Amino acid sequence: MTGPKTPPYPIERYKALPKVELHRHLEGSIRLGTMMNVARTHGLPIPTTSRLRELVQMNENEDYTFENFLSKFQTLRLLYRSPEVIDRITRETIADCAEDNVRYLELRFTPVALSRSENFPLSDVLDWVTDAAAGAEAETGVKTRLIVSVNRHEGPDLVGQIVALAADRVSKGVVGLDMAGDEANYSGMGFLGLFKEAKQAGLHATIHAGEWGPASNVLDAIMYLGADRIGHGVRVLEDPYVVSVARERKIPFEVCVTSNYQSGVVPSLAVHPLPRMLALGLDVTINTDDPSISQIALSDEYRVACTELGLSFNTLRERVLAAAQATFLPEPDKAALVESIEEGFSQESGFTQEK
């Protein structure tokens, strides 16, 4: 499963691999050039490109902490100024996935964040994103489904409104509901009824848990909120009982290695718990989280998993297939995706496929 570091293949080898992305935030995926263009067009007081990088991307000369990572969104939230901007960033995000050979994307977005700068109606925001995603899928060939994200600190009335709007758009590609936000200080238990309603409406559930909060949050997400997947979840290892529950229920984990390092969840890449999670039989998938903030693509995450964390090529292949199996697609579509990923790996001869 893991062992000696995989040879340092050039990034082009990883780009050639077929990919599945389950945990990518739209708000953390904006191209730097697009930010500059939007700022100029709307007269926003954003400085030079180098200074903008400091405001919206993690840099080596700053501390890798939760506070610094989240501070990048303060500037990003200023950019959602029009329907055209939201359409553009959605289409460009999916185009970037196509460039990285992502075959399937579940893109999550936070309607409240996208609506706040201009007080857009939440229903309009959902329509703009769903329409743009459908158009980008047709243009790029990246099969794209959407996950609507809410935050733990938001009141039940607001979250209930968003759940209803998401449920009304299942036919437009919305497949899931995500809960994010400050899990260290806000419990998700007050939203039990709303997640039950979401499930009844045909939405799947993925919950950010065990990232900045304890393993008990992972247990609550699984046992009470009905999580089909866990976002991040790396602190699950703090409690063997929670590990056993997640393993027995075959709950997939959406792990984002670089993000976990840059946000201070782990002190270094070398000690990231992904290999230990695999060794304990947990269903781990590999994702980007906020690729623009982290200055990465999914290819970079695959390379880090192999060269820094010691995943073998076969284990990487298994994890991509596991991601395909963990999608919120109907079973026939899921089977077709798995077949596509298997075929893509079989055609890639640039890696040593050790047994």
KEKE-3310 file (N, C-alpha, C; in steps of 0.2 Angstrom, whole numbers, plus 5000, padded with zeros to 4 digits):
npx = (5004:5009:5026:5043:5046:5038:5046:5051:5042:5039:5027:5019:5016:5007:4997:4992:4985:4968:4956:4946:4937:4931:4930:4930:4930:4921:4923:4936:4943:4946:4954:4969:4971:4958:4954:4961:4955:4942:4943:4948:4938:4927:4931:4937:4947:4960:4977:4993:4998:5007:5005:4991:4992:4997:4986:4977:4982:4991:5007:5024:5031:5023:5015:5008:4993:4976:4970:4977:4974:4960:4959:4961:4949:4943:4946:4943:4929:4925:4924:4913:4903:4893:4881:4888:4901:4900:4896:4907:4918:4913:4913:4926:4933:4928:4934:4947:4948:4946:4958:4967:4964:4953:4940:4927:4918:4913:4907:4908:4898:4895:4881:4877:4889:4892:4882:4883:4891:4883:4871:4863:4848:4846:4841:4843:4857:4859:4854:4862:4874:4871:4867:4878:4887:4881:4883:4897:4900:4895:4904:4917:4917:4919:4911:4900:4894:4884:4887:4879:4883:4883:4885:4891:4888:4877:4860:4846:4835:4840:4848:4838:4831:4840:4842:4830:4830:4840:4835:4825:4832:4838:4836:4843:4856:4861:4867:4870:4872:4882:4890:4900:4912:4916:4920:4925:4920:4906:4892:4885:4874:4861:4855:4849:4836:4835:4845:4839:4828:4834:4839:4827:4823:4831:4844:4862:4873:4887:4899:4910:4921:4931:4942:4947:4941:4937:4938:4926:4917:4916:4910:4897:4893:4892:4883:4872:4869:4869:4879:4885:4898:4913:4921:4937:4942:4953:4957:4950:4958:4961:4953:4950:4937:4929:4935:4933:4919:4918:4925:4918:4905:4909:4912:4917:4931:4935:4950:4962:4977:4987:4980:4977:4990:4993:4983:4986:4982:4990:5007:5017:5020:5025:5020:5007:4991:4986:4992:4991:4978:4974:4980:4973:4961:4952:4941:4949:4949:4957:4959:4957:4952:4954:4960:4965:4969:4979:4987:4988:4985:4974:4983:4995:4992:4990:5004:5010:5005:5011:5025:5028:5021:5022:5013:5010:5010:4999:4991:4988:4980:4970:4964:4959:4949:4942:4937:4928:4919:4913:4906:4891:4883:4870:4869:4871:4878:4888:4895:4899:4908:4918:4923:4928:4938:4946:4950:4957:4968:4974:4979:4989:5006:5017:5020:5027:5019:5018:5016)
npy = (4994:5007:5013:5014:5030:5034:5035:5051:5056:5067:5081:5080:5067:5064:5072:5066:5056:5049:5057:5060:5071:5075:5085:5100:5117:5130:5144:5144:5142:5151:5159:5168:5178:5181:5186:5198:5204:5206:5214:5226:5229:5231:5241:5239:5240:5233:5229:5227:5213:5205:5208:5205:5191:5188:5191:5182:5169:5155:5157:5154:5161:5164:5160:5144:5142:5140:5152:5161:5154:5155:5168:5172:5171:5183:5193:5186:5186:5198:5198:5193:5200:5201:5192:5188:5187:5176:5166:5165:5161:5149:5142:5143:5136:5123:5121:5122:5110:5101:5103:5097:5084:5079:5068:5067:5078:5084:5098:5110:5123:5139:5147:5158:5165:5168:5177:5188:5200:5208:5207:5197:5187:5172:5161:5165:5164:5151:5146:5153:5146:5133:5133:5138:5128:5117:5121:5122:5109:5103:5110:5106:5092:5087:5078:5085:5088:5096:5102:5109:5120:5124:5133:5130:5140:5147:5151:5140:5144:5151:5141:5131:5137:5137:5123:5120:5126:5120:5107:5109:5109:5097:5091:5099:5096:5096:5087:5085:5090:5100:5103:5115:5126:5133:5120:5118:5127:5127:5117:5104:5098:5105:5105:5093:5089:5096:5090:5078:5081:5085:5073:5066:5073:5068:5072:5069:5068:5077:5080:5092:5087:5083:5089:5103:5100:5088:5070:5065:5073:5068:5056:5061:5066:5055:5046:5054:5065:5059:5057:5054:5055:5060:5076:5080:5074:5070:5069:5058:5048:5050:5043:5027:5020:5028:5027:5013:5013:5021:5013:5001:5005:5009:5023:5035:5046:5062:5068:5081:5084:5094:5106:5103:5104:5117:5124:5121:5110:5098:5097:5095:5090:5077:5070:5068:5060:5052:5039:5031:5031:5024:5012:5007:5003:5013:5022:5031:5046:5057:5074:5092:5103:5119:5124:5136:5144:5136:5135:5124:5109:5095:5085:5088:5085:5071:5068:5072:5063:5051:5054:5060:5054:5041:5033:5019:5016:5008:5009:5022:5022:5013:5022:5032:5025:5022:5035:5036:5027:5032:5043:5054:5049:5040:5022:5016:5026:5028:5016:5017:5027:5022:5012:5020:5026:5015:5011:5022:5022:5010:5013:5021:5020:5025:5023:5013:4998:4992:4977)
npz = (5000:5005:5005:5001:4993:4979:4962:4957:4946:4932:4932:4921:4919:4929:4926:4915:4920:4923:4932:4947:4956:4971:4981:4980:4982:4974:4977:4981:4969:4960:4946:4946:4936:4932:4944:4944:4933:4936:4947:4941:4932:4940:4948:4960:4975:4974:4974:4966:4956:4963:4976:4977:4976:4989:4996:4992:4991:4998:5004:5005:5014:5025:5040:5041:5045:5052:5053:5044:5032:5031:5030:5017:5010:5013:5004:4992:4993:4989:4976:4969:4960:4950:4940:4928:4932:4942:4933:4925:4933:4937:4925:4921:4932:4929:4916:4920:4927:4916:4909:4918:4916:4923:4925:4931:4941:4957:4962:4974:4981:4990:4992:5001:5002:4989:4986:4995:4993:4984:4988:4981:4977:4984:4977:4963:4963:4964:4952:4943:4945:4943:4929:4923:4926:4919:4906:4905:4906:4895:4886:4889:4892:4905:4916:4927:4943:4957:4973:4986:4998:5016:5031:5048:5057:5053:5055:5058:5050:5039:5033:5031:5021:5011:5009:5004:4992:4986:4985:4976:4964:4960:4948:4940:4942:4955:4968:4981:4999:5009:5024:5031:5039:5055:5064:5077:5086:5083:5083:5073:5076:5077:5065:5062:5058:5046:5038:5037:5029:5018:5013:5011:5000:4990:4990:4993:5008:5013:5025:5033:5044:5058:5054:5059:5071:5084:5083:5088:5081:5068:5071:5075:5063:5055:5062:5066:5058:5046:5036:5020:5015:5022:5024:5023:5038:5045:5058:5063:5067:5080:5088:5091:5091:5083:5071:5069:5067:5055:5046:5046:5041:5029:5025:5014:5014:5011:5007:5008:5005:5004:5008:5021:5027:5024:5031:5044:5050:5050:5054:5045:5028:5028:5039:5037:5040:5030:5024:5036:5038:5027:5030:5041:5035:5030:5019:5008:4998:4986:4985:4981:4988:4990:4976:4970:4981:4987:4976:4967:4957:4955:4950:4956:4969:4968:4965:4976:4985:4981:4980:4992:5002:5000:4993:4983:4965:4961:4973:4972:4960:4965:4974:4966:4959:4970:4973:4962:4964:4976:4972:4970:4961:4951:4951:4938:4930:4939:4937:4924:4925:4933:4924:4914:4921:4924:4912:4907:4916:4912:4900:4902:4902:4909:4922:4934:4937:4951:4961)
capx = (5000:5014:5032:5047:5043:5037:5050:5049:5040:5037:5020:5015:5014:5001:4992:4990:4980:4961:4955:4940:4937:4925:4930:4933:4926:4921:4925:4943:4946:4946:4960:4972:4970:4951:4953:4963:4951:4936:4944:4948:4931:4922:4934:4939:4954:4965:4984:4997:4997:5011:5001:4985:4994:4998:4980:4972:4985:4995:5014:5029:5034:5018:5013:5003:4988:4969:4968:4979:4971:4953:4959:4961:4942:4940:4947:4939:4922:4924:4924:4907:4900:4888:4880:4893:4907:4899:4896:4914:4922:4911:4915:4934:4934:4927:4939:4954:4948:4947:4965:4970:4961:4947:4934:4921:4919:4908:4910:4903:4898:4891:4876:4877:4896:4892:4877:4884:4893:4878:4864:4859:4844:4850:4838:4847:4864:4859:4852:4868:4879:4869:4867:4885:4890:4879:4886:4904:4901:4894:4910:4923:4916:4920:4904:4900:4888:4885:4885:4877:4887:4880:4890:4888:4886:4871:4854:4842:4830:4844:4850:4832:4830:4845:4841:4824:4832:4845:4831:4822:4837:4841:4835:4848:4863:4863:4867:4872:4872:4888:4891:4907:4912:4920:4917:4928:4915:4899:4890:4880:4868:4855:4853:4847:4830:4836:4848:4834:4823:4838:4840:4821:4822:4836:4851:4866:4876:4894:4900:4916:4922:4938:4948:4949:4937:4939:4935:4918:4913:4915:4905:4891:4891:4890:4878:4866:4868:4868:4884:4887:4905:4916:4926:4944:4941:4960:4957:4947:4963:4962:4948:4949:4930:4926:4939:4929:4912:4918:4927:4912:4900:4912:4912:4923:4934:4938:4956:4965:4983:4991:4976:4978:4996:4993:4979:4989:4979:4995:5013:5021:5017:5028:5017:5000:4989:4983:4994:4989:4970:4973:4982:4967:4956:4947:4940:4951:4950:4962:4956:4961:4949:4954:4966:4968:4972:4984:4992:4989:4979:4973:4989:4999:4990:4992:5011:5012:5003:5016:5032:5029:5018:5024:5008:5012:5006:4993:4987:4985:4975:4964:4961:4955:4943:4937:4933:4923:4914:4910:4902:4884:4880:4866:4873:4873:4882:4894:4898:4902:4914:4923:4925:4932:4944:4950:4953:4962:4974:4977:4982:4995:5011:5023:5022:5029:5013:5021:5011)
capy = (5000:5012:5010:5018:5035:5033:5039:5058:5057:5074:5082:5078:5060:5064:5076:5061:5051:5051:5059:5061:5076:5075:5090:5106:5123:5135:5150:5144:5140:5157:5160:5174:5183:5183:5191:5205:5207:5208:5220:5232:5230:5234:5247:5236:5243:5228:5231:5224:5206:5202:5209:5201:5184:5188:5191:5176:5163:5154:5158:5150:5166:5166:5154:5139:5142:5141:5159:5163:5151:5157:5175:5173:5172:5190:5196:5183:5187:5205:5197:5190:5206:5200:5185:5186:5185:5170:5162:5165:5158:5142:5139:5142:5131:5116:5121:5120:5102:5097:5103:5092:5077:5077:5065:5069:5083:5087:5105:5113:5131:5142:5152:5164:5168:5171:5182:5193:5207:5212:5205:5193:5182:5165:5157:5167:5162:5143:5146:5155:5141:5127:5134:5138:5121:5113:5124:5120:5102:5102:5112:5102:5085:5085:5077:5089:5088:5101:5101:5116:5121:5129:5134:5128:5146:5150:5149:5135:5147:5152:5134:5128:5140:5134:5116:5119:5128:5114:5101:5111:5109:5090:5090:5103:5093:5097:5080:5084:5096:5100:5107:5117:5131:5132:5114:5118:5131:5127:5110:5103:5094:5108:5104:5086:5089:5099:5085:5073:5083:5085:5066:5064:5076:5065:5075:5066:5072:5076:5085:5094:5085:5080:5093:5107:5098:5081:5064:5065:5077:5063:5051:5064:5067:5048:5043:5058:5069:5054:5059:5048:5055:5065:5081:5080:5069:5067:5068:5052:5043:5051:5039:5020:5018:5031:5023:5007:5015:5023:5008:4996:5008:5011:5030:5038:5052:5067:5070:5086:5084:5101:5110:5101:5106:5124:5127:5120:5104:5094:5101:5095:5084:5070:5067:5068:5054:5048:5032:5028:5030:5018:5006:5005:5001:5018:5023:5038:5049:5062:5080:5098:5108:5126:5124:5143:5147:5132:5135:5117:5105:5088:5081:5090:5081:5064:5068:5073:5057:5046:5055:5062:5050:5034:5028:5016:5018:5004:5012:5028:5020:5011:5028:5036:5021:5023:5041:5035:5023:5036:5049:5054:5047:5034:5016:5015:5031:5027:5010:5019:5031:5017:5009:5025:5027:5009:5011:5027:5020:5004:5016:5025:5016:5029:5022:5006:4996:4986:4973)
capz = (5000:5005:5006:4998:4989:4971:4959:4955:4939:4930:4933:4915:4920:4934:4922:4910:4923:4924:4939:4950:4961:4976:4986:4977:4983:4969:4980:4981:4963:4955:4943:4948:4931:4933:4950:4942:4928:4940:4951:4937:4929:4945:4952:4967:4978:4974:4972:4961:4956:4968:4982:4977:4978:4996:4999:4990:4990:5003:5002:5009:5019:5030:5044:5039:5051:5051:5052:5038:5027:5030:5028:5009:5008:5014:4998:4987:4994:4986:4969:4966:4959:4945:4937:4923:4936:4944:4927:4922:4938:4937:4919:4921:4936:4926:4911:4923:4928:4910:4907:4922:4915:4928:4921:4935:4946:4961:4964:4980:4982:4996:4990:5005:5001:4982:4986:5000:4991:4980:4991:4976:4979:4984:4971:4957:4963:4963:4945:4939:4945:4939:4922:4920:4926:4913:4900:4905:4905:4887:4882:4891:4893:4912:4920:4933:4948:4961:4980:4989:5005:5021:5036:5054:5061:5050:5058:5054:5045:5033:5031:5029:5014:5006:5008:5000:4985:4983:4983:4969:4958:4959:4941:4937:4943:4962:4970:4988:5003:5012:5030:5032:5044:5061:5068:5083:5090:5081:5082:5067:5078:5077:5058:5061:5054:5039:5034:5035:5024:5012:5011:5008:4994:4985:4991:4998:5013:5015:5031:5035:5051:5060:5051:5065:5077:5086:5080:5089:5076:5063:5073:5075:5056:5053:5066:5067:5052:5040:5031:5016:5015:5027:5021:5027:5043:5046:5065:5065:5070:5087:5092:5087:5090:5077:5065:5067:5064:5048:5042:5046:5037:5022:5024:5011:5017:5006:5010:5005:5009:5004:5012:5028:5029:5024:5036:5050:5053:5051:5055:5039:5023:5030:5044:5035:5042:5024:5024:5042:5037:5023:5034:5045:5031:5029:5012:5007:4992:4986:4983:4981:4992:4987:4972:4969:4987:4988:4970:4965:4954:4957:4948:4961:4975:4966:4965:4983:4989:4979:4981:4999:5007:4999:4990:4977:4959:4962:4978:4969:4956:4969:4977:4961:4958:4976:4972:4957:4968:4981:4969:4971:4954:4951:4950:4931:4929:4943:4934:4918:4927:4935:4918:4911:4925:4924:4905:4907:4919:4908:4894:4905:4903:4911:4929:4936:4941:4955:4964)
cpx = (5004:5020:5037:5044:5043:5042:5047:5047:5038:5029:5016:5013:5008:4996:4988:4985:4973:4960:4947:4940:4931:4924:4934:4928:4926:4924:4933:4946:4947:4953:4963:4971:4963:4950:4955:4958:4944:4937:4945:4941:4926:4925:4936:4946:4959:4971:4987:4996:5001:5008:4995:4987:4995:4991:4975:4975:4990:5002:5018:5032:5029:5017:5007:4998:4981:4967:4970:4976:4964:4953:4959:4954:4939:4941:4943:4932:4920:4922:4918:4902:4894:4887:4885:4899:4906:4899:4903:4918:4920:4913:4923:4936:4934:4932:4946:4954:4949:4954:4969:4968:4957:4942:4927:4923:4913:4910:4905:4904:4894:4887:4877:4884:4895:4887:4878:4886:4888:4871:4860:4854:4847:4847:4842:4854:4864:4858:4858:4873:4877:4869:4874:4889:4888:4882:4893:4905:4900:4900:4916:4923:4917:4913:4904:4893:4889:4883:4884:4880:4884:4885:4887:4886:4880:4865:4850:4837:4834:4846:4844:4830:4834:4844:4835:4826:4836:4840:4827:4826:4841:4841:4840:4855:4865:4862:4868:4871:4878:4887:4898:4907:4916:4917:4920:4923:4908:4897:4885:4874:4861:4852:4850:4841:4831:4840:4844:4830:4827:4838:4833:4820:4827:4843:4855:4869:4884:4896:4908:4917:4928:4943:4951:4945:4939:4936:4928:4914:4911:4910:4898:4888:4889:4883:4871:4864:4867:4873:4885:4895:4907:4921:4931:4944:4947:4960:4953:4951:4964:4957:4947:4942:4927:4929:4935:4923:4913:4920:4921:4907:4903:4911:4918:4925:4937:4944:4959:4972:4986:4987:4977:4984:4996:4989:4981:4986:4985:5002:5017:5018:5019:5024:5009:4997:4986:4986:4992:4981:4970:4975:4977:4961:4950:4947:4942:4951:4954:4959:4960:4959:4949:4960:4969:4972:4979:4989:4993:4984:4979:4980:4994:4998:4991:5000:5013:5011:5008:5023:5033:5027:5019:5019:5011:5008:4999:4988:4984:4979:4969:4960:4957:4949:4939:4933:4927:4917:4910:4906:4895:4880:4875:4871:4875:4879:4889:4898:4902:4908:4919:4926:4930:4938:4949:4954:4958:4969:4978:4981:4988:5001:5018:5025:5023:5023:5015:5015:5012)
cpy = (5006:5009:5016:5023:5033:5037:5046:5059:5064:5075:5080:5071:5060:5067:5071:5056:5053:5052:5060:5066:5077:5081:5096:5112:5128:5141:5150:5141:5145:5158:5167:5180:5185:5187:5198:5208:5210:5214:5226:5234:5233:5239:5245:5239:5237:5230:5227:5216:5202:5202:5205:5194:5183:5187:5185:5169:5162:5154:5155:5155:5168:5159:5150:5138:5142:5148:5162:5160:5154:5165:5177:5174:5179:5194:5193:5185:5194:5204:5195:5196:5206:5193:5183:5184:5177:5164:5160:5160:5150:5139:5138:5137:5124:5116:5119:5112:5098:5097:5099:5085:5074:5074:5067:5073:5084:5093:5108:5120:5133:5148:5158:5168:5172:5177:5188:5200:5211:5211:5201:5189:5175:5161:5159:5164:5154:5142:5148:5149:5135:5127:5135:5132:5117:5115:5122:5113:5100:5104:5108:5095:5082:5084:5080:5089:5093:5099:5108:5115:5126:5128:5133:5134:5149:5147:5144:5138:5148:5145:5131:5131:5138:5127:5115:5121:5123:5109:5103:5110:5102:5089:5094:5101:5094:5090:5080:5091:5095:5105:5109:5122:5129:5126:5114:5122:5130:5119:5110:5100:5098:5108:5097:5085:5091:5094:5079:5075:5083:5078:5064:5067:5073:5068:5070:5071:5071:5082:5086:5092:5082:5083:5098:5105:5091:5076:5063:5068:5072:5058:5054:5065:5060:5046:5047:5062:5065:5055:5053:5049:5060:5069:5081:5074:5066:5065:5062:5047:5044:5046:5032:5018:5021:5028:5017:5008:5017:5018:5003:4999:5010:5018:5032:5045:5056:5071:5075:5087:5091:5106:5109:5104:5114:5128:5125:5114:5099:5098:5101:5089:5077:5067:5067:5061:5050:5041:5028:5026:5024:5011:5003:5003:5006:5019:5030:5040:5055:5068:5086:5103:5115:5127:5131:5145:5143:5132:5128:5115:5098:5084:5082:5086:5074:5063:5068:5066:5051:5048:5057:5058:5043:5030:5025:5018:5014:5007:5018:5027:5017:5017:5032:5032:5021:5029:5040:5031:5027:5042:5048:5053:5041:5028:5015:5020:5030:5021:5012:5023:5027:5014:5013:5026:5021:5009:5016:5025:5014:5007:5020:5021:5019:5027:5014:5003:4990:4983:4973)
cpz = (5000:5006:5004:4993:4982:4968:4957:4948:4938:4931:4927:4916:4924:4930:4918:4913:4923:4931:4941:4956:4965:4980:4984:4978:4977:4971:4980:4975:4958:4952:4945:4943:4931:4939:4948:4938:4931:4944:4947:4934:4934:4950:4959:4969:4979:4971:4967:4961:4961:4975:4982:4978:4985:4999:4998:4990:4996:5000:5007:5015:5024:5034:5041:5045:5048:5049:5046:5032:5025:5028:5021:5007:5009:5008:4992:4987:4991:4979:4965:4965:4954:4943:4932:4927:4939:4939:4925:4927:4938:4931:4919:4926:4933:4920:4914:4925:4922:4908:4912:4921:4920:4924:4924:4940:4950:4964:4969:4980:4987:4993:4994:5003:4994:4982:4990:4997:4988:4983:4985:4980:4979:4978:4965:4957:4961:4955:4941:4939:4942:4932:4919:4920:4920:4907:4899:4904:4898:4883:4883:4891:4900:4915:4926:4937:4953:4968:4983:4997:5010:5027:5043:5058:5059:5054:5054:5049:5038:5029:5028:5022:5009:5004:5003:4993:4982:4981:4977:4963:4957:4952:4937:4939:4950:4965:4978:4992:5008:5018:5031:5038:5050:5065:5075:5088:5089:5080:5076:5069:5078:5070:5057:5056:5047:5035:5032:5030:5017:5009:5008:5001:4988:4985:4995:5003:5013:5020:5032:5043:5052:5056:5057:5071:5078:5082:5082:5084:5070:5065:5073:5068:5053:5056:5066:5061:5046:5034:5027:5015:5020:5023:5026:5032:5045:5054:5068:5069:5077:5091:5088:5086:5084:5071:5064:5064:5057:5044:5041:5041:5030:5020:5020:5014:5011:5008:5006:5008:5009:5008:5019:5031:5029:5029:5043:5054:5054:5051:5049:5034:5025:5035:5043:5037:5036:5024:5030:5041:5032:5026:5038:5042:5029:5021:5010:5000:4992:4982:4984:4986:4989:4982:4971:4975:4988:4982:4968:4960:4957:4956:4953:4968:4974:4967:4972:4987:4987:4982:4989:5004:5006:4996:4984:4971:4960:4967:4975:4964:4960:4972:4972:4959:4964:4976:4967:4960:4973:4978:4971:4965:4955:4949:4943:4929:4933:4939:4928:4919:4929:4929:4915:4914:4924:4917:4904:4910:4915:4902:4896:4907:4906:4918:4929:4940:4945:4959:4971)
residu = (MET:THR:GLY:PRO:LYS:THR:PRO:PRO:TYR:PRO:ILE:GLU:ARG:TYR:LYS:ALA:LEU:PRO:LYS:VAL:GLU:LEU:HIS:ARG:HIS:LEU:GLU:GLY:SER:ILE:ARG:LEU:GLY:THR:MET:MET:ASN:VAL:ALA:ARG:THR:HIS:GLY:LEU:PRO:ILE:PRO:THR:THR:SER:ARG:LEU:ARG:GLU:LEU:VAL:GLN:MET:ASN:GLU:ASN:GLU:ASP:TYR:THR:PHE:GLU:ASN:PHE:LEU:SER:LYS:PHE:GLN:THR:LEU:ARG:LEU:LEU:TYR:ARG:SER:PRO:GLU:VAL:ILE:ASP:ARG:ILE:THR:ARG:GLU:THR:ILE:ALA:ASP:CYS:ALA:GLU:ASP:ASN:VAL:ARG:TYR:LEU:GLU:LEU:ARG:PHE:THR:PRO:VAL:ALA:LEU:SER:ARG:SER:GLU:ASN:PHE:PRO:LEU:SER:ASP:VAL:LEU:ASP:TRP:VAL:THR:ASP:ALA:ALA:ALA:GLY:ALA:GLU:ALA:GLU:THR:GLY:VAL:LYS:THR:ARG:LEU:ILE:VAL:SER:VAL:ASN:ARG:HIS:GLU:GLY:PRO:ASP:LEU:VAL:GLY:GLN:ILE:VAL:ALA:LEU:ALA:ALA:ASP:ARG:VAL:SER:LYS:GLY:VAL:VAL:GLY:LEU:ASP:MET:ALA:GLY:ASP:GLU:ALA:ASN:TYR:SER:GLY:MET:GLY:PHE:LEU:GLY:LEU:PHE:LYS:GLU:ALA:LYS:GLN:ALA:GLY:LEU:HIS:ALA:THR:ILE:HIS:ALA:GLY:GLU:TRP:GLY:PRO:ALA:SER:ASN:VAL:LEU:ASP:ALA:ILE:MET:TYR:LEU:GLY:ALA:ASP:ARG:ILE:GLY:HIS:GLY:VAL:ARG:VAL:LEU:GLU:ASP:PRO:TYR:VAL:VAL:SER:VAL:ALA:ARG:GLU:ARG:LYS:ILE:PRO:PHE:GLU:VAL:CYS:VAL:THR:SER:ASN:TYR:GLN:SER:GLY:VAL:VAL:PRO:SER:LEU:ALA:VAL:HIS:PRO:LEU:PRO:ARG:MET:LEU:ALA:LEU:GLY:LEU:ASP:VAL:THR:ILE:ASN:THR:ASP:ASP:PRO:SER:ILE:SER:GLN:ILE:ALA:LEU:SER:ASP:GLU:TYR:ARG:VAL:ALA:CYS:THR:GLU:LEU:GLY:LEU:SER:PHE:ASN:THR:LEU:ARG:GLU:ARG:VAL:LEU:ALA:ALA:ALA:GLN:ALA:THR:PHE:LEU:PRO:GLU:PRO:ASP:LYS:ALA:ALA:LEU:VAL:GLU:SER:ILE:GLU:GLU:GLY:PHE:SER:GLN:GLU:SER:GLY:PHE:THR:GLN:GLU:LYS)
# end
